[in-house]
Amino acid sequence: MAEEKKKIPRGVVIEFDFTAIDGAQLLFDTAKKVLAESGVDLTIKLEAMHLAGGNYHGAVAELFNAVLGKKDGAGDVSRALAKAFADALTEKAAAAVTPAFKAFVKALTDKGLKVVIATRANLDVLKPALEGFDPALVVPYQEISVTYGNCKWDAWARALNTNGLVNVLTVGVTGSGYGVKAALVAGMSAIAVVHDHVAYQDFGGADAVVEKLDASVADEAFRMLHL
């Protein structure tokens, strides 16, 4: 008798830092402090023009060139900024697992969906807040991203491959217009959570656009996955 093929799970990958946490505002505040030490007064316009959508090193180098007329020191600043942001996220990670967020995750797992919670925060801080969920279905996953703010398509692909998911059976939950485009490039459908700081971005292509994650948003994921 032929061995039965293992069923590929349907899943949801949550970009935790920019959905459960208002990471875009937190990143701006963090970047403003870090860049001020190098003589750059970061504004929302400068962030949108030079940082958003790029990787830390290249984006900071471009910003330095535009504002200071040089690129020297950009590498050190980009590394300091990435660490400062990860530290800031870690401080907020546990508190971001709110009752509403838990209700969203529970609604997904009640349907048997695998939920990957991707973050740049320290997992030792986040994991205790997720106790009570089935560890086979709810997986904290650390993504050490080099991008400023948004999730690139290759980060989605790593999250899928590492956690045994495939793109056409997975919904990406993201917090930026750039993240939506990246999810689509990775072959996924997308739910966008829009916080005030990123409201100017283009969220076209998202299958659903919401302001927060709660149990009602799970219905959008079920629709996309034909459940």
Secondary structure, 3 states (H helix, E strand, C coil): CCCCCCCCCCEEEEEHHHHCCCHHHHHHHHHHHHHHCCCCCCCHHHHHHHHCCCEHHHHHHHHHHHHHCCCCCHHHHHHHHHHHHHHHHHHHHHHHCCHHHHHHHHHHHHCCCEEEEEECCCHHHHHHHHCCCCCCCEEEEECCCCECCCCCHHHHHHHHHHCCCCHHHEEEEECCHHHHHHHHHCCCEEEEECCHHHCCCCCCCCCEEECCCCHHHHHHHHHHCCC
